[in-house]
């Protein structure tokens, strides 16, 4: 049998990646994108933040529903806009949008965990 086993061709091993590693890698990419967006937002002046807010609202309207990534990005955007606002009205508007996104994120997490809406 040793003659037969030595004549058999070695098959290349398929690369197997544990699902937990794949999930971690996917989250690292998302985290890197999120950090890059945060850094970009922090470097913007008030006018650029207002332009980003308009772009964000247009994207939201086009998509219809908010993804978790969009909620996170909006949270950073509206927090920065709130902090750089020169008028009380803009500060209140940004704070209102940010709080709404935080509520949406909480509800998204509840649904993901199988909890009913608005329960604690």
GUSELUM-423415 format. One record per atom (N, C-alpha, C): x, y, z; atom name. Coordinates in pm, 1 decimal, always signed. Layout:
+----------+----------+----------+------+
!     east !    north !       up ! atom !
+----------+----------+----------+------+
!        X !        Y !        Z !   CA !
...
+----------+----------+----------+------+
This chain:
+----------+----------+----------+------+
!     east !    north !       up ! atom !
+----------+----------+----------+------+
!    +80.0 !   -119.1 !     +0.0 !    N !
!     +0.0 !     +0.0 !     +0.0 !   CA !
!    +84.4 !   +125.8 !     +0.0 !    C !
!   +200.7 !   +115.4 !    +51.9 !    N !
!   +285.5 !   +233.3 !    +52.8 !   CA !
!   +318.1 !   +277.2 !    -88.8 !    C !
!   +324.8 !   +182.4 !   -184.3 !    N !
!   +348.1 !   +219.7 !   -323.6 !   CA !
!   +230.0 !   +297.8 !   -378.9 !    C !
!   +107.7 !   +255.0 !   -342.5 !    N !
!    -11.4 !   +324.6 !   -390.6 !   CA !
!    -21.5 !   +464.8 !   -331.2 !    C !
!     +2.8 !   +477.1 !   -201.7 !    N !
!    -10.6 !   +607.7 !   -138.0 !   CA !
!    +94.8 !   +705.1 !   -188.1 !    C !
!   +210.1 !   +654.2 !   -226.6 !    N !
!   +313.1 !   +744.2 !   -275.9 !   CA !
!   +283.7 !   +788.3 !   -418.5 !    C !
!   +203.4 !   +710.1 !   -492.1 !    N !
!   +171.4 !   +748.8 !   -629.7 !   CA !
!    +48.4 !   +839.4 !   -637.8 !    C !
!    -29.1 !   +844.6 !   -531.1 !    N !
!   -145.5 !   +932.5 !   -532.3 !   CA !
!    -99.4 !  +1077.3 !   -526.4 !    C !
!   -166.2 !  +1158.7 !   -604.4 !    N !
!   -130.5 !  +1300.3 !   -603.9 !   CA !
!   -183.9 !  +1366.2 !   -478.5 !    C !
!   -105.4 !  +1456.1 !   -427.9 !    N !
!   -147.6 !  +1534.7 !   -312.1 !   CA !
!   -247.1 !  +1639.5 !   -359.0 !    C !
!   -364.1 !  +1641.8 !   -297.1 !    N !
!   -463.6 !  +1742.6 !   -331.9 !   CA !
!   -438.1 !  +1865.0 !   -245.8 !    C !
!   -448.5 !  +1982.3 !   -306.0 !    N !
!   -429.3 !  +2103.4 !   -225.3 !   CA !
!   -541.9 !  +2115.2 !   -122.2 !    C !
!   -503.1 !  +2155.3 !     -4.7 !    N !
!   -599.6 !  +2171.6 !   +102.7 !   CA !
!   -677.7 !  +2300.7 !    +82.4 !    C !
!   -808.1 !  +2291.9 !    +99.7 !    N !
!   -890.1 !  +2412.6 !    +93.3 !   CA !
!   -862.4 !  +2494.9 !   +218.2 !    C !
!   -858.3 !  +2624.5 !   +199.2 !    N !
!   -834.7 !  +2710.9 !   +314.5 !   CA !
!   -966.3 !  +2728.9 !   +388.4 !    C !
!   -965.9 !  +2692.8 !   +512.5 !    N !
!  -1084.4 !  +2703.9 !   +595.6 !   CA !
!  -1061.4 !  +2813.5 !   +697.3 !    C !
!  -1152.8 !  +2907.7 !   +698.2 !    N !
!  -1144.5 !  +3019.0 !   +791.9 !   CA !
!  -1260.6 !  +3006.6 !   +889.0 !    C !
!  -1232.5 !  +3005.3 !  +1017.0 !    N !
!  -1342.4 !  +2999.5 !  +1113.2 !   CA !
!  -1436.6 !  +3117.5 !  +1096.4 !    C !
!  -1566.0 !  +3092.5 !  +1109.4 !    N !
!  -1666.4 !  +3197.4 !  +1090.7 !   CA !
!  -1642.9 !  +3314.5 !  +1184.9 !    C !
!  -1596.2 !  +3286.4 !  +1305.5 !    N !
!  -1571.8 !  +3395.2 !  +1400.8 !   CA !
!  -1461.8 !  +3488.0 !  +1349.6 !    C !
!  -1360.4 !  +3433.1 !  +1284.2 !    N !
!  -1253.6 !  +3516.3 !  +1227.5 !   CA !
!  -1305.1 !  +3600.3 !  +1111.5 !    C !
!  -1390.1 !  +3540.6 !  +1029.3 !    N !
!  -1446.8 !  +3615.0 !   +917.0 !   CA !
!  -1533.2 !  +3729.9 !   +967.3 !    C !
!  -1611.4 !  +3703.7 !  +1070.7 !    N !
!  -1695.7 !  +3809.4 !  +1126.9 !   CA !
!  -1610.6 !  +3921.4 !  +1185.8 !    C !
!  -1504.4 !  +3883.8 !  +1258.2 !    N !
!  -1416.5 !  +3985.4 !  +1315.4 !   CA !
!  -1353.3 !  +4069.4 !  +1205.0 !    C !
!  -1309.2 !  +4005.6 !  +1098.1 !    N !
!  -1246.4 !  +4077.4 !   +987.0 !   CA !
!  -1346.6 !  +4173.5 !   +923.5 !    C !
!  -1470.4 !  +4128.9 !   +906.4 !    N !
!  -1573.0 !  +4215.1 !   +848.8 !   CA !
!  -1596.5 !  +4336.9 !   +938.0 !    C !
!  -1600.0 !  +4315.6 !  +1070.3 !    N !
!  -1621.6 !  +4426.9 !  +1162.1 !   CA !
!  -1502.0 !  +4521.2 !  +1163.7 !    C !
!  -1381.1 !  +4467.9 !  +1146.6 !    N !
!  -1263.3 !  +4554.4 !  +1143.4 !   CA !
!  -1268.6 !  +4648.1 !  +1023.8 !    C !
!  -1312.6 !  +4596.2 !   +911.2 !    N !
!  -1324.0 !  +4680.3 !   +792.8 !   CA !
!  -1428.2 !  +4788.1 !   +818.9 !    C !
!  -1542.3 !  +4749.1 !   +873.7 !    N !
!  -1646.8 !  +4846.7 !   +904.7 !   CA !
!  -1596.8 !  +4948.7 !  +1005.3 !    C !
!  -1524.6 !  +4902.1 !  +1106.8 !    N !
!  -1472.0 !  +4993.2 !  +1208.0 !   CA !
!  -1374.3 !  +5091.8 !  +1146.2 !    C !
!  -1287.8 !  +5044.0 !  +1055.8 !    N !
!  -1192.8 !  +5133.5 !   +990.1 !   CA !
!  -1266.1 !  +5239.8 !   +908.9 !    C !
!  -1369.9 !  +5199.1 !   +836.3 !    N !
!  -1448.1 !  +5294.6 !   +758.8 !   CA !
!  -1516.5 !  +5395.1 !   +850.7 !    C !
!  -1567.6 !  +5345.1 !   +961.9 !    N !
!  -1635.8 !  +5431.7 !  +1057.0 !   CA !
!  -1539.0 !  +5533.5 !  +1116.6 !    C !
!  -1419.4 !  +5488.8 !  +1154.9 !    N !
!  -1319.0 !  +5580.2 !  +1210.3 !   CA !
!  -1276.2 !  +5683.7 !  +1106.7 !    C !
!  -1263.5 !  +5641.6 !   +981.6 !    N !
!  -1226.0 !  +5734.6 !   +875.1 !   CA !
!  -1334.8 !  +5840.0 !   +857.4 !    C !
!  -1460.9 !  +5798.8 !   +864.1 !    N !
!  -1570.5 !  +5894.2 !   +851.9 !   CA !
!  -1569.8 !  +5991.4 !   +970.2 !    C !
!  -1550.2 !  +5936.8 !  +1090.2 !    N !
!  -1542.4 !  +6021.5 !  +1209.9 !   CA !
!  -1432.6 !  +6125.9 !  +1195.0 !    C !
!  -1316.5 !  +6083.5 !  +1150.7 !    N !
!  -1203.6 !  +6175.8 !  +1134.7 !   CA !
!  -1236.6 !  +6282.5 !  +1030.5 !    C !
!  -1301.2 !  +6241.9 !   +922.3 !    N !
!  -1338.2 !  +6337.6 !   +818.1 !   CA !
!  -1436.7 !  +6440.8 !   +873.2 !    C !
!  -1534.0 !  +6393.9 !   +949.9 !    N !
!  -1634.9 !  +6483.0 !  +1009.3 !   CA !
!  -1568.4 !  +6580.9 !  +1106.0 !    C !
!  -1477.8 !  +6531.9 !  +1188.3 !    N !
!  -1412.3 !  +6618.3 !  +1287.2 !   CA !
!  -1329.1 !  +6727.9 !  +1221.9 !    C !
!  -1282.7 !  +6703.0 !  +1099.3 !    N !
!  -1201.4 !  +6801.9 !  +1029.2 !   CA !
!  -1281.9 !  +6902.9 !   +948.7 !    C !
!  -1414.5 !  +6889.3 !   +948.6 !    N !
!  -1497.9 !  +6978.3 !   +867.3 !   CA !
!  -1534.9 !  +7105.5 !   +942.8 !    C !
!  -1546.7 !  +7212.8 !   +866.7 !    N !
!  -1599.2 !  +7335.8 !   +925.3 !   CA !
!  -1752.0 !  +7331.7 !   +917.6 !    C !
!  -1816.4 !  +7435.9 !   +968.1 !    N !
!  -1962.5 !  +7436.1 !   +977.5 !   CA !
!  -2027.7 !  +7423.4 !   +840.0 !    C !
!  -1978.5 !  +7494.1 !   +740.6 !    N !
!  -2037.2 !  +7488.4 !   +607.2 !   CA !
!  -2026.8 !  +7347.7 !   +548.3 !    C !
!  -1910.8 !  +7286.0 !   +562.6 !    N !
!  -1892.9 !  +7149.9 !   +512.0 !   CA !
!  -1985.3 !  +7052.1 !   +586.0 !    C !
!  -2004.9 !  +7073.8 !   +715.5 !    N !
!  -2096.6 !  +6988.3 !   +792.0 !   CA !
!  -2239.8 !  +7003.9 !   +743.1 !    C !
!  -2279.0 !  +7127.6 !   +712.5 !    N !
!  -2414.0 !  +7150.1 !   +659.3 !   CA !
!  -2431.2 !  +7082.4 !   +524.4 !    C !
!  -2329.1 !  +7088.9 !   +439.3 !    N !
!  -2334.2 !  +7020.6 !   +309.9 !   CA !
!  -2341.7 !  +6869.6 !   +328.7 !    C !
!  -2267.7 !  +6817.3 !   +425.8 !    N !
!  -2271.8 !  +6674.0 !   +455.8 !   CA !
!  -2409.5 !  +6635.1 !   +509.6 !    C !
!  -2472.0 !  +6722.6 !   +587.4 !    N !
!  -2605.7 !  +6694.8 !   +638.6 !   CA !
!  -2705.5 !  +6683.7 !   +523.4 !    C !
!  -2696.3 !  +6773.1 !   +425.5 !    N !
!  -2785.2 !  +6767.7 !   +309.5 !   CA !
!  -2762.4 !  +6638.1 !   +232.6 !    C !
!  -2635.3 !  +6601.8 !   +211.9 !    N !
!  -2603.4 !  +6477.2 !   +141.2 !   CA !
!  -2658.2 !  +6356.4 !   +217.3 !    C !
!  -2641.8 !  +6358.6 !   +350.1 !    N !
!  -2691.0 !  +6250.2 !   +434.7 !   CA !
!  -2843.1 !  +6237.0 !   +421.9 !    C !
!  -2913.8 !  +6348.4 !   +426.8 !    N !
!  -3060.1 !  +6346.0 !   +417.6 !   CA !
!  -3104.7 !  +6299.4 !   +278.7 !    C !
!  -3032.3 !  +6336.1 !   +174.0 !    N !
!  -3065.6 !  +6289.3 !    +39.3 !   CA !
!  -3047.2 !  +6138.1 !    +28.9 !    C !
!  -2935.5 !  +6089.3 !    +83.3 !    N !
!  -2909.9 !  +5945.1 !    +80.8 !   CA !
!  -3016.9 !  +5871.0 !   +159.7 !    C !
!  -3054.9 !  +5925.6 !   +272.5 !    N !
!  -3159.5 !  +5863.1 !   +354.1 !   CA !
!  -3291.2 !  +5857.3 !   +277.1 !    C !
!  -3325.6 !  +5964.0 !   +208.9 !    N !
!  -3449.7 !  +5967.5 !   +131.0 !   CA !
!  -3446.4 !  +5865.9 !    +17.1 !    C !
!  -3331.5 !  +5853.9 !    -47.8 !    N !
!  -3318.8 !  +5759.3 !   -159.1 !   CA !
!  -3329.7 !  +5614.5 !   -112.3 !    C !
!  -3270.3 !  +5584.3 !     +1.4 !    N !
!  -3271.0 !  +5447.2 !    +53.0 !   CA !
!  -3403.3 !  +5409.9 !   +118.0 !    C !
!  -3468.1 !  +5505.9 !   +178.0 !    N !
!  -3593.7 !  +5477.7 !   +247.1 !   CA !
!  -3573.5 !  +5436.4 !   +391.3 !    C !
!  -3492.3 !  +5336.2 !   +414.3 !    N !
!  -3465.7 !  +5287.7 !   +550.0 !   CA !
!  -3320.0 !  +5315.1 !   +585.7 !    C !
!  -3298.1 !  +5333.7 !   +713.3 !    N !
!  -3162.2 !  +5358.9 !   +762.1 !   CA !
!  -3091.2 !  +5227.2 !   +792.5 !    C !
!  -2969.9 !  +5214.9 !   +745.4 !    N !
!  -2886.3 !  +5101.3 !   +785.3 !   CA !
!  -2816.1 !  +5139.3 !   +915.9 !    C !
!  -2763.0 !  +5039.9 !   +984.5 !    N !
!  -2690.0 !  +5068.0 !  +1108.3 !   CA !
!  -2569.9 !  +5157.5 !  +1080.4 !    C !
!  -2503.1 !  +5135.5 !   +968.9 !    N !
!  -2387.9 !  +5218.5 !   +932.4 !   CA !
!  -2430.4 !  +5364.1 !   +913.0 !    C !
!  -2544.1 !  +5384.9 !   +846.6 !    N !
!  -2591.8 !  +5521.9 !   +827.2 !   CA !
!  -2629.1 !  +5585.8 !   +960.1 !    C !
!  -2688.8 !  +5508.0 !  +1050.3 !    N !
!  -2724.2 !  +5562.2 !  +1181.4 !   CA !
!  -2599.6 !  +5607.9 !  +1256.2 !    C !
!  -2495.8 !  +5525.9 !  +1252.3 !    N !
!  -2370.1 !  +5562.3 !  +1318.8 !   CA !
!  -2310.3 !  +5687.9 !  +1257.5 !    C !
!  -2306.8 !  +5692.7 !  +1125.9 !    N !
!  -2250.4 !  +5809.6 !  +1058.9 !   CA !
!  -2330.6 !  +5935.3 !  +1090.8 !    C !
!  -2462.0 !  +5922.6 !  +1088.6 !    N !
!  -2546.6 !  +6036.4 !  +1120.8 !   CA !
!  -2525.6 !  +6085.1 !  +1262.2 !    C !
!  -2506.7 !  +5990.1 !  +1353.2 !    N !
!  -2482.8 !  +6026.9 !  +1492.8 !   CA !
!  -2357.0 !  +6112.7 !  +1505.0 !    C !
!  -2249.6 !  +6073.8 !  +1437.0 !    N !
!  -2125.6 !  +6152.8 !  +1440.4 !   CA !
!  -2145.8 !  +6288.9 !  +1374.3 !    C !
!  -2212.7 !  +6286.4 !  +1260.6 !    N !
!  -2235.8 !  +6409.3 !  +1185.8 !   CA !
!  -2315.2 !  +6509.8 !  +1267.8 !    C !
!  -2425.7 !  +6467.4 !  +1325.1 !    N !
!  -2511.6 !  +6561.1 !  +1396.2 !   CA !
!  -2452.4 !  +6604.6 !  +1529.7 !    C !
!  -2370.6 !  +6519.5 !  +1590.1 !    N !
!  -2300.3 !  +6560.7 !  +1712.7 !   CA !
!  -2200.7 !  +6672.4 !  +1679.5 !    C !
!  -2126.0 !  +6655.2 !  +1571.8 !    N !
!  -2029.2 !  +6758.2 !  +1531.4 !   CA !
!  -2099.9 !  +6886.9 !  +1492.8 !    C !
!  -2211.4 !  +6874.2 !  +1421.1 !    N !
!  -2286.7 !  +6992.9 !  +1381.3 !   CA !
!  -2344.3 !  +7063.5 !  +1503.6 !    C !
!  -2390.7 !  +6987.4 !  +1598.8 !    N !
!  -2442.7 !  +7044.6 !  +1723.4 !   CA !
!  -2334.3 !  +7124.2 !  +1796.3 !    C !
!  -2214.6 !  +7068.6 !  +1800.1 !    N !
!  -2104.6 !  +7134.6 !  +1871.1 !   CA !
!  -2053.8 !  +7259.2 !  +1799.3 !    C !
!  -2064.1 !  +7262.0 !  +1665.3 !    N !
!  -2011.8 !  +7376.0 !  +1589.6 !   CA !
!  -2119.0 !  +7477.2 !  +1552.3 !    C !
!  -2243.4 !  +7450.0 !  +1587.6 !    N !
!  -2353.3 !  +7540.4 !  +1552.1 !   CA !
!  -2335.5 !  +7675.5 !  +1620.3 !    C !
!  -2362.5 !  +7779.9 !  +1545.7 !    N !
!  -2351.6 !  +7914.9 !  +1600.6 !   CA !
!  -2486.2 !  +7969.8 !  +1645.2 !    C !
!  -2594.8 !  +7903.6 !  +1603.1 !    N !
!  -2727.5 !  +7949.5 !  +1643.7 !   CA !
!  -2795.6 !  +7842.1 !  +1727.7 !    C !
!  -2881.8 !  +7885.2 !  +1814.2 !    N !
!  -2956.7 !  +7793.0 !  +1899.0 !   CA !
!  -3045.4 !  +7701.6 !  +1814.3 !    C !
!  -3103.7 !  +7754.8 !  +1706.8 !    N !
!  -3192.8 !  +7676.6 !  +1620.7 !   CA !
!  -3119.0 !  +7560.0 !  +1556.2 !    C !
!  -2999.5 !  +7587.7 !  +1503.7 !    N !
!  -2921.2 !  +7481.3 !  +1440.1 !   CA !
!  -2876.8 !  +7378.6 !  +1543.7 !    C !
!  -2839.4 !  +7425.5 !  +1660.2 !    N !
!  -2798.6 !  +7335.2 !  +1767.8 !   CA !
!  -2915.1 !  +7242.8 !  +1806.1 !    C !
!  -3035.5 !  +7298.6 !  +1818.7 !    N !
!  -3152.9 !  +7218.2 !  +1853.7 !   CA !
!  -3189.5 !  +7119.3 !  +1742.6 !    C !
!  -3177.8 !  +7164.3 !  +1617.8 !    N !
!  -3206.5 !  +7076.0 !  +1504.7 !   CA !
!  -3109.9 !  +6957.6 !  +1502.0 !    C !
!  -2981.5 !  +6985.7 !  +1515.5 !    N !
!  -2880.2 !  +6879.9 !  +1514.2 !   CA !
!  -2900.4 !  +6784.1 !  +1630.7 !    C !
!  -2929.5 !  +6837.8 !  +1748.7 !    N !
!  -2952.5 !  +6754.8 !  +1867.0 !   CA !
!  -3075.2 !  +6665.4 !  +1846.5 !    C !
!  -3178.9 !  +6720.6 !  +1787.4 !    N !
!  -3301.3 !  +6644.5 !  +1761.7 !   CA !
!  -3273.8 !  +6528.2 !  +1665.7 !    C !
!  -3202.3 !  +6555.9 !  +1555.8 !    N !
!  -3166.9 !  +6449.8 !  +1461.1 !   CA !
!  -3080.1 !  +6343.2 !  +1528.5 !    C !
!  -2982.2 !  +6386.5 !  +1606.5 !    N !
!  -2892.8 !  +6290.5 !  +1672.9 !   CA !
!  -2970.6 !  +6201.8 !  +1768.7 !    C !
!  -3059.7 !  +6260.2 !  +1847.7 !    N !
!  -3139.7 !  +6180.9 !  +1941.8 !   CA !
!  -3231.1 !  +6084.0 !  +1868.8 !    C !
!  -3286.0 !  +6128.6 !  +1756.8 !    N !
!  -3370.3 !  +6039.0 !  +1677.6 !   CA !
!  -3289.6 !  +5919.2 !  +1628.1 !    C !
!  -3167.7 !  +5944.8 !  +1581.6 !    N !
!  -3082.8 !  +5834.8 !  +1534.2 !   CA !
!  -3045.4 !  +5740.7 !  +1648.0 !    C !
!  -3019.4 !  +5795.0 !  +1766.2 !    N !
!  -2989.1 !  +5710.3 !  +1881.6 !   CA !
!  -3108.8 !  +5622.4 !  +1916.0 !    C !
!  -3230.9 !  +5678.3 !  +1907.1 !    N !
!  -3351.7 !  +5599.9 !  +1929.9 !   CA !
!  -3363.3 !  +5489.1 !  +1825.2 !    C !
!  -3339.4 !  +5523.7 !  +1697.6 !    N !
!  -3345.4 !  +5424.4 !  +1589.7 !   CA !
!  -3244.3 !  +5312.2 !  +1612.5 !    C !
!  -3123.8 !  +5347.9 !  +1660.8 !    N !
!  -3021.4 !  +5246.5 !  +1688.0 !   CA !
!  -3065.9 !  +5154.8 !  +1801.7 !    C !
!  -3125.8 !  +5211.2 !  +1904.6 !    N !
!  -3175.0 !  +5131.0 !  +2016.8 !   CA !
!  -3281.1 !  +5033.6 !  +1968.5 !    C !
!  -3373.6 !  +5082.7 !  +1888.0 !    N !
!  -3479.7 !  +4996.8 !  +1834.7 !   CA !
!  -3422.8 !  +4889.0 !  +1742.9 !    C !
!  -3323.6 !  +4923.5 !  +1662.4 !    N !
!  -3259.6 !  +4827.0 !  +1574.4 !   CA !
!  -3197.3 !  +4714.7 !  +1656.6 !    C !
!  -3127.9 !  +4752.0 !  +1766.5 !    N !
!  -3066.1 !  +4652.1 !  +1854.1 !   CA !
!  -3171.2 !  +4565.8 !  +1923.3 !    C !
!  -3282.8 !  +4625.4 !  +1962.5 !    N !
!  -3391.5 !  +4547.3 !  +2024.3 !   CA !
!  -3444.4 !  +4443.2 !  +1927.2 !    C !
!  -3470.9 !  +4485.3 !  +1803.6 !    N !
!  -3521.7 !  +4391.2 !  +1703.0 !   CA !
!  -3421.2 !  +4279.8 !  +1677.9 !    C !
!  -3294.3 !  +4317.1 !  +1669.8 !    N !
!  -3189.5 !  +4218.1 !  +1645.2 !   CA !
!  -3183.1 !  +4114.7 !  +1758.0 !    C !
!  -3209.7 !  +4161.1 !  +1879.7 !    N !
!  -3206.0 !  +4071.6 !  +1996.2 !   CA !
!  -3340.6 !  +4006.3 !  +2025.4 !    C !
!  -3438.6 !  +4028.6 !  +1937.7 !    N !
!  -3568.5 !  +3965.3 !  +1955.1 !   CA !
!  -3655.9 !  +4026.1 !  +2062.8 !    C !
!  -3627.0 !  +4148.8 !  +2101.7 !    N !
!  -3706.6 !  +4216.0 !  +2205.3 !   CA !
!  -3815.7 !  +4299.1 !  +2138.7 !    C !
!  -3929.5 !  +4314.1 !  +2205.4 !    N !
!  -4032.9 !  +4399.6 !  +2149.5 !   CA !
!  -3990.1 !  +4546.8 !  +2151.1 !    C !
!  -4047.1 !  +4623.2 !  +2062.3 !    N !
!  -4014.6 !  +4765.9 !  +2052.8 !   CA !
!  -4047.7 !  +4838.6 !  +2181.2 !    C !
!  -3954.5 !  +4923.1 !  +2224.4 !    N !
!  -3976.9 !  +5008.9 !  +2340.8 !   CA !
!  -3976.9 !  +4939.6 !  +2474.3 !    C !
!  -3930.5 !  +4815.2 !  +2483.1 !    N !
!  -3926.9 !  +4746.3 !  +2612.8 !   CA !
!  -3790.5 !  +4762.1 !  +2677.6 !    C !
!  -3788.0 !  +4754.1 !  +2807.4 !    N !
!  -3660.2 !  +4761.7 !  +2880.2 !   CA !
!  -3639.5 !  +4641.7 !  +2967.1 !    C !
+----------+----------+----------+------+
